[in-house]
């Protein structure tokens, strides 16, 4: 028989992790970030102002140079909105600003 911690991980935490990862990834991509999902660590990684930012959706914790560490996807998005917006090349030599908000 499996232990209580194994049961919790399989029955409670993993389904929440999957949905939280998908939600956070979608929100960050809508802001114009290219997000990489790291399955081993259950984290998302993207670059903001040239610096790597790591977000752990299950715990809600994020960290990276240029933003103050904190918790929660909404807090992360607010902090990202105070910094430089990502730019998307449009092929004409000009850059288009990324979406302003979600």
C-alpha positions as CSV (number, residue, x, y, z in Angstrom):
1,X,0.0,0.0,0.0
2,X,1.3,3.5,-0.8
3,X,2.1,6.0,1.8
4,X,-0.1,9.1,2.5
5,X,2.4,11.4,0.8
6,X,2.4,9.2,-2.4
7,X,-1.4,9.2,-2.4
8,X,-1.5,13.0,-2.0
9,X,1.0,13.5,-4.8
10,X,-0.9,11.2,-7.2
11,X,-4.5,12.1,-6.3
12,X,-4.3,15.8,-5.3
13,X,-1.1,17.6,-6.3
14,X,-0.5,16.2,-9.8
15,X,-3.9,17.2,-11.2
16,X,-3.5,20.7,-9.8
17,X,0.0,21.0,-11.1
18,X,-1.1,20.1,-14.7
19,X,-3.9,22.7,-14.7
20,X,-1.9,25.4,-13.0
21,X,1.0,24.9,-15.4
22,X,-1.3,25.1,-18.4
23,X,-3.1,28.3,-17.0
24,X,0.2,30.1,-16.2
25,X,1.8,29.2,-19.5
26,X,-1.3,30.5,-21.4
27,X,-1.3,33.7,-19.5
28,X,2.4,34.4,-20.0
29,X,2.2,33.5,-23.7
30,X,-0.7,36.0,-24.2
31,X,1.7,38.6,-22.9
32,X,4.1,37.8,-25.6
33,X,6.6,35.6,-23.7
34,X,8.1,32.4,-25.1
35,X,7.6,30.0,-22.3
36,X,9.5,26.8,-21.8
37,X,8.0,24.1,-19.6
38,X,10.5,22.2,-17.5
39,X,8.7,18.9,-16.6
40,X,11.3,17.6,-14.1
41,X,11.0,20.6,-11.8
42,X,7.4,21.4,-12.6
43,X,8.4,24.9,-13.6
44,X,8.1,27.4,-16.4
45,X,11.0,29.5,-17.7
46,X,10.9,32.6,-19.8
47,X,13.0,35.7,-20.4
48,X,12.1,39.2,-19.4
49,X,14.4,42.1,-20.2
50,X,17.1,39.6,-21.2
51,X,16.9,37.8,-17.8
52,X,15.7,34.3,-17.0
53,X,12.5,34.2,-14.9
54,X,11.4,30.9,-13.3
55,X,7.8,30.3,-12.2
56,X,6.7,27.3,-10.1
57,X,2.9,27.1,-10.8
58,X,2.0,24.7,-8.0
59,X,3.5,26.8,-5.2
60,X,3.0,30.0,-7.1
61,X,6.6,31.1,-6.5
62,X,8.6,33.0,-9.0
63,X,12.1,34.4,-9.1
64,X,14.5,36.0,-11.5
65,X,16.8,39.0,-12.0
66,X,14.9,42.2,-12.6
67,X,11.8,41.3,-10.7
68,X,11.3,40.9,-7.0
69,X,10.6,37.3,-5.9
70,X,7.0,36.6,-5.0
71,X,4.0,34.3,-5.2
72,X,1.1,34.1,-7.5
73,X,0.6,34.4,-11.2
74,X,-1.3,37.6,-10.9
75,X,1.5,39.2,-8.8
76,X,4.0,38.0,-11.4
77,X,2.0,39.5,-14.3
78,X,1.7,42.9,-12.4
79,X,5.5,42.9,-11.9
80,X,6.1,42.1,-15.6
81,X,3.8,44.9,-16.7
82,X,5.9,47.4,-14.8
83,X,9.0,46.4,-16.9
84,X,9.8,46.6,-20.5
85,X,7.3,44.9,-22.8
86,X,8.5,42.1,-25.1
87,X,8.8,43.1,-28.7
88,X,7.7,41.0,-31.6
89,X,9.6,41.5,-34.9
90,X,7.1,42.2,-37.8
91,X,9.6,41.5,-40.6
92,X,9.8,45.1,-41.8
93,X,12.6,46.2,-39.5
94,X,10.2,47.8,-37.1
95,X,9.1,46.1,-33.9
96,X,5.5,45.8,-32.7
97,X,5.0,46.1,-29.0
98,X,3.5,43.0,-27.3
99,X,0.0,43.0,-26.0
100,X,-0.5,45.4,-23.2
101,X,-2.6,43.3,-20.8
102,X,-4.6,40.2,-20.5
